[in-house]
């Protein structure tokens, strides 16, 4: 699935050498210089190092590594993408091969529950981890007092915030008056999605208190499903969210999981989160129950952005795209940018057409309105540098989702990270909806 993306990107690189789009001028007018800090050191490898942000021309010289704060040049993106696919690539400690084969963090769940837990609001599900554990997974770039508030970024299955967001156009949001934070979790979203949702719910509550105003949430892939679970079972979070923008979210699961999980039974089974993304899994039945205030409907102002080219979250065509959510503004990138606009599951997070839709929601303070979205963002080349630079990480997401850690897969009989059955639902969730 990575190979076709690489071919398309390579052809676009060749085209880019002959043209530098005028639409990029507004993206390349200034420089952003954001200092990066974590609210607390991350358990997923610690806070990344400081880096300068440079916004160069499309083919110019923005930094090759670290947080860029603006569009990455195609040249440096291509170099990063190629080196990220090499066994000893520089994008991760120990080399890219080690990060690929053993990139899912190990953690002692018993240890993470040690210490005081956060107070539980009336009507919310109980917390299972210590407050310190939740806080350690929150990373913010610069201050948290942006004029337009905080945007909380939620990563996909198999990835963390540092891998996903710095090369994406969402790294530019401080230029629009927003502060940026992201929330990680203990298993790169490959474990029980109920636990992953706890980290999102806590981050919303904590950051809203820190900034003293509601925040926006932007998710990628499984992160959208997890955020919807958080809104469902921690209803106190709903009043703290101005906008929820989901990119390629499996709100109702994905039939890709229904195909993959039976095939993996001979090799130890699917990882828990993949089981839960199966259409009609117990998780999906609870999330999409026909009950008042279930996750079957938008619980906060929601924009769901998806692509007809998505090969992972399926199906996205027909009368009921699987990313569509009742009560949300559901918009396919191609419906704004044209049928020829290509954005598969891996490219959509770096796609400027999708970013334009998200920006419409962020700047208006309400779900995106298709009628007044700025189509000048529909430039296939605008985010190409970042998309190329993310090729290595895209491969890691896919590998972590299907395989997990190689050692655990080889020793799958121990079932350390894999399971042949979908995880049990917490009793309070069963009582509420089933």
N, C-alpha and C positions, 0 to 999 in steps of 0.2 A: 504494500500500500504506500510505502515511502517512495519507491522507485518512480511511479508515474508522476508524483509531485515534483521530484527532482528533475525529471525531463521537462515538465512544463516550466519550471523556474529557470532552467538553463536556456530554453528558447526565449523566455522573456528577457533574460540578461542580454542576449544577442540583439534583441530589438532595442533594448535600452541604450545600447552604445550609439544608436542612430538618432535617438530623440530624448530630450529632457523635458518632461511635461511642464507646461506653464502653471498647472494647478499646484505644483509643489512650491511656488514662490512664497505663498503665505505660510507654508510649513517651515521654510528655511530662512525666515527673516531674522533672526535674533539668536541668541544663545541662552540656554538654560544651564544654570550651574547649581545643581542640587546636592547638598550633602546628604549622605545616607546613614541612618542609624536604625538600630532595632530597639523597640521598647524594652525587650529583654533578649538575651542571646537565644538564638533559635536552636531547638534540638535537632533540626535537620541540617546540621553542618555549620551552625554559627552564622552570625551576621556577615554578609559579604563585605569585602573591603571597599574603601572609599574610591570613587572614580569621578572624573570630570566628565561633564556632559558637553558634547559638541554637536552642533547642528550644521552640518556641511551640506554641500550640494548632493544631488542624487548619486553622482559618481565620485564625490569628493572624499575627504578624509575624516570621517567620524571615528571615534575609538573602536578598536576591534573587540575589546573585551570589557566586561563590567557594565554598570549602568550607564546608558548613553543619554537618556533624557530627550532624545529626538530621533528622527529617521536615520537609520544606519545606511551608509553608502552601499551600493551594490557590490563594489569591489571588495570592501572589508567583509561584507556579509557572506560573499562567496568563499572567501578565505576561511572565515569562521565555520561556515557550514561544512566545508571539506575537512578541516582539521577536527571538527567535532565528530566526524564519522571515523576518524583514524583511531587505531587501538591506543595510542599514547597521546591523543589530542589534549590540548591544554585547558579544556573547558571545565575540568573537574579534578580535585585532588586524587592522585593515584591513577590518573589517566582515564580517558573516556571509556575504554573497554571495561575497566573495573566498575565504573559508574553505571555502565549498561548492564553488566551481569549481576551486580550486587548493589543496585541503587536504592532499593527499598530499605528504609532505616529499620534497625532492630530496636525494640523497646521492651521494657519490663512493665507491663500494665499495672502490676501490683505496686511497683515503686511510684508510678505517676499518680496514684490515688492518695499517696501519703501527704498529709498537710490539710489545712482547712479548705473546705469547698466553698464556692461562691454562694451567697444567699439566693434562695429560690423564690421568684415572684409567684404570687398566687395564680394558679392555673397553668404554670409552666411545668414541664417535665423536670425531674431531679437531675442534678449534675453527677457525673460518675468520676470525674477527675478533680485534682486539687486546683485551686485558683492559680497557683504558681505555674502549673503545667499549661493551662490555657494561655496565660500571659506570655509564656516563653515562645509561643508560636505566632505572635503578632510582630510584624516588622513594618515600620513606617519610614518613609523617605522625607527627611527634613522635619519641619514642624507639623503639628496637627491642627493648626488654626487658620487654614485657608479660607479666604473670603466666602467661597461657595461650599465650604465644608469638606468632609473626608469622602473619598471614594475607596471603599473596601473591595479589594480584588481577590477573587477565589480561584485557585488553580484547578486543573483537571485531574483525572485518574493518572497516577504514575509520575506526576510532576509537582514541583513546589513553586512558590511565587518567584524566586530568583531566576529559575529556569524559564518561566513563561513570560513575565510582564516587562522586563527592562527593554527588550527589543521590539515590543509591540507599540503601536501608536498611543496606547493608553499611558505610556510613560510620559507623554507630553501634557497630560492633564493639568499639572501645576501652572502651565502657561495660560490656562483658562480660569485660574483662580481656585483650583481644587488641591487639597492635600491627598497624598497617596499612601495607603497602607495595604498590606496583604496578610492573609491568615493561612498558615500551613497547619498540618496535623501530624500525628505520630507515624503514619504509614504511607504518606504520599497518596492518600485517598484510595488505597487498595484494600484497606481493611473494612470493617463494618461501617457502612455509611451513616448509621445512627450515631456513632461516636464522632465521625467527621463533622456531622451537623452540629454537635455540641460546641466544637471549636468556633464554628461560624456564628452560632447564637451568642456565645460569650463575647466574641470580638465585636459584634454589633453593640451589645450592651455596654461594654467597656469603653469603646471608642466614642460612642454617643455621649457618655458621661465626661470623657476627656475633652471633647470639643464643645460640649454644651449645646449641641444641635443635632438634628437628625442627619443621617449620612446616606450616601448612595452605595449600592452594591452592584458590582459587575462580576459575573461568573463566566467560566469557560467549561464547556462539556459537562462532566458529572458534577462539577461545582454548582451548577444551576439546580439540579435535582436535590443536592444536599442543602442548599440554601432554602429551597421550598419546604423541605422537611423541617428545617429550623423555624421557619415562619409558622408552620403548622403546629409544632409541639412546644414551642416557646413563644406563645402569642404576645408576650410583653415586648418582643422585638418589632412587632408590626408598626407601632407608632413611632419607632425610631428610624424608619427607613423612608426616605423621600422617593427614591426610584430604585427599582431592581431591574437590571439589564442582563439578560442571559444570552450567551453565545452558544449555539449548538447544544442546547440542553436536552437530555433524555427525560423530560418531565413525565413521560409515560413508559419509560424504559426504551430499549432498542432491540429489534429482532436480531441484530448481530450477536448479542449475548445469548439469545436462544439457540443460535447455531454453534457458537464457540464452546459453550459450557458442556454440552453432551460430548463433543469431540475430545475435550480435555479430561473426561472422567478416567480414561486409561492412564493419565499422567498425573493423577493427584487432584484433579478437579479445578474449578475456577477459583479465583480469589474471591473473598466475600463480596466486595463491592460489585464485581461483575455478575455474580449470582443475583444480586439485588436489582441490577439493571435489566434482567430478563423481563420481557413483557408478561404480565400476570403473575409475577413473583409475589410472595407474601408482602414484601416491602412495597411494591407498586400497588397492591390491593389496599394497603393501609394508607398510603399517600393519596391515592386517587379514589378513596371511598366515597360513596354517595351519601354524604352526611354534611350537615352545616359546618362551615369553617374547615373543611378538609382541604388538602393540598391539590384537589382537582381543579380549583379555581385560583385566580390571582388573589393573594391575600394582602398584597401591597401594590402600589402602582408599578406595573410590570411591562417591560418590552422584551419580547422573545425574538431574537435575531437568528435566522437559520439559513441554510443554503441548499438548493436543489442538488448540488454536487456532493453533499455529505455522504461518505461511504461507510461511516461508523454508526452514527445515530440514524436509524432507519425505521420506517420510510419517511421521507420528507416531501414526497409528491402526492398528488391526489387531493381529495377533499378534506383530509384530516392529517396534516403533517404531525409527526410524533413530538415535535418541539412546540406545537401550538398549545396554548393554555387558555382555557375559558376566562374571559374577563381581562385578558392581556392584549396589548398591541402586538400582534404576530406578523412579522415582516421578513420575507425572504430577501436576501441581498439582491438577487436577480430581478425582483419586482421593482427595485429602485434603480439598479445600475444596468439592467438589460440582460437578456438571456445569454449573451456571450461572456458575461462576467464570470470568471472561474474562481471559486473559493471552496475547496473541500474542507473536511473536518479539521485538518492540521493548519490550513492556511487562513481560516476565518478569523483567528485571533489577531493576525497581523494584517488583515485586509482593511484598507482605508475606506472602502464602501461601507463595511459593517461599522467601522469607527464613526463614520458620518451619521449613521442611524443612531448609534449610541449617544453621540454628541448632541443630536437633536433633543433627545430625552433629557440629558443632563442640563443643558442650557435653558430648557423650558420649564424644568421642574415637574414634568408630567410625562406619561408614556409617549414615545415617539409618534409623530403624525406624519404618515407617508406623504401627504400632500405638500408639506413644506420642508422636506429633507433636502439639504444642499447636495446636489448631484455632482458638484465639482470634486467631491471626495471619491467618486467612482473612477478611480485611476488605478488600473491593475498594477502599475509599476511603483506607485508611491510607497508602499510598504515592502517592496521586494527585497531590499537589503536585509531587513530584519527577518523576513521569511526564510531567506537563504541561510542566514546565520543561525536559524533555529533548527536546521535539518537534523543535526546530531541529537538535539533534545527531543525532537519529534519521534525519532527512532527509540529513544529511551522511554518515552511515554508508552509507546506501543508495546515494547518488550516488558516493561513493568506491569502493564495491564494484563497481558496474557500469561507471562511466565512468573513474574515476581522476581525474587532472588534465585539465581541458578542453584545455589547450594540447597536451598529449601525445596526447590522443585525436584532435585535429584533425590532428596531425602523425604519425598512427599508422604511416605508412609507414616512419618511422624506427625504430619498435618500441622506443622508449625505456623504456616501462613495460608494454607489452602484448605478447602473444605469441599466435601461432596454434597453438602446440603446448604440451603440458604440459611444465614444466621437467624436465630430466634429474634422476635420482636420483643422490646421491653413491655412489661405487663401493662404499664400505663397507656401505651399506644394501643394495645389490643383492647383494653377497656374502653378507650375513647371512640374507636371507629369500627372494630370488627365484632 
